[in-house]
Amino acid sequence: MSDNGYLAGSNLERALRAGHFAVTAELGPPQSADGEVIRKKAALLRGYCDAVNITDNQTAIVRMSSIGAGAIVLQEGLEP
């Protein structure tokens, strides 16, 4: 339980509370607004990780918004 008494209810939280080894992965957004790139990357990670970290302004190059990429990742069944 967090300091405020609430549970996040995420896959990551459940894995950690159960004492399991939690797996996270990093997903870098493309240098375009093509959501299909994120969908393909999410498909590769689905079933293998508890949560996904979406990088922001990776290598100081303009890329798809990490918030937009997170929305697509959610649609694909992963937790950003």
C-alpha positions as CSV (number, residue, x, y, z in Angstrom):
1,M,0.0,0.0,0.0
2,S,1.3,3.4,-0.8
3,D,1.7,6.3,1.7
4,N,-1.8,7.6,0.9
5,G,-3.4,4.2,1.6
6,Y,-4.3,3.4,-2.0
7,L,-3.3,0.6,-4.3
8,A,-2.4,1.3,-7.9
9,G,-3.8,-2.0,-9.1
10,S,-1.2,-2.4,-11.8
11,N,0.5,-5.6,-13.0
12,L,3.8,-4.3,-11.7
13,E,2.4,-3.6,-8.2
14,R,0.8,-7.1,-8.1
15,A,4.1,-8.8,-9.1
16,L,6.1,-6.8,-6.5
17,R,3.6,-7.4,-3.7
18,A,3.6,-11.1,-4.4
19,G,7.3,-11.2,-4.2
20,H,7.8,-12.2,-7.8
21,F,10.6,-11.1,-10.0
22,A,9.2,-8.1,-11.9
23,V,10.2,-7.5,-15.5
24,T,10.0,-4.1,-17.1
25,A,11.0,-3.1,-20.6
26,E,11.9,0.1,-22.3
27,L,10.1,1.2,-25.5
28,G,11.4,4.0,-27.6
29,P,8.9,5.9,-29.7
30,P,9.6,6.4,-33.4
31,Q,10.9,9.6,-35.1
32,S,7.4,9.9,-36.7
33,A,3.8,9.9,-35.7
34,D,3.3,6.4,-37.1
35,G,1.4,4.5,-34.3
36,E,2.0,1.2,-36.2
37,V,5.6,1.2,-35.0
38,I,4.5,1.3,-31.4
39,R,1.9,-1.5,-32.0
40,K,4.6,-3.8,-33.5
41,K,7.0,-3.1,-30.6
42,A,4.2,-3.7,-28.1
43,A,3.3,-7.0,-29.7
44,L,6.9,-8.1,-29.2
45,L,6.7,-7.3,-25.5
46,R,3.2,-8.5,-24.7
47,G,3.3,-11.5,-22.3
48,Y,6.9,-11.0,-21.4
49,C,6.9,-7.9,-19.1
50,D,4.9,-6.5,-16.2
51,A,5.2,-2.8,-17.2
52,V,6.7,-0.7,-20.0
53,N,8.8,2.4,-19.7
54,I,8.3,4.8,-22.7
55,T,11.3,7.0,-23.2
56,D,10.8,10.8,-23.7
57,N,13.0,12.7,-26.2
58,Q,15.3,9.7,-26.6
59,T,18.9,10.7,-27.8
60,A,17.7,14.3,-27.9
61,I,15.9,13.7,-31.2
62,V,12.2,14.7,-31.7
63,R,10.0,11.6,-31.5
64,M,6.4,10.7,-31.1
65,S,5.0,12.0,-27.8
66,S,5.5,9.5,-24.9
67,I,2.0,10.2,-23.8
68,G,0.6,9.4,-27.2
69,A,2.8,6.3,-27.3
70,G,1.5,5.3,-23.9
71,A,-2.1,5.5,-25.1
72,I,-1.3,3.1,-27.9
73,V,0.6,0.8,-25.6
74,L,-2.5,0.7,-23.3
75,Q,-4.7,-0.2,-26.4
76,E,-2.3,-3.1,-27.1
77,G,-2.7,-4.5,-23.6
78,L,0.5,-3.4,-21.9
79,E,0.9,-1.1,-18.9
80,P,3.1,2.0,-19.4
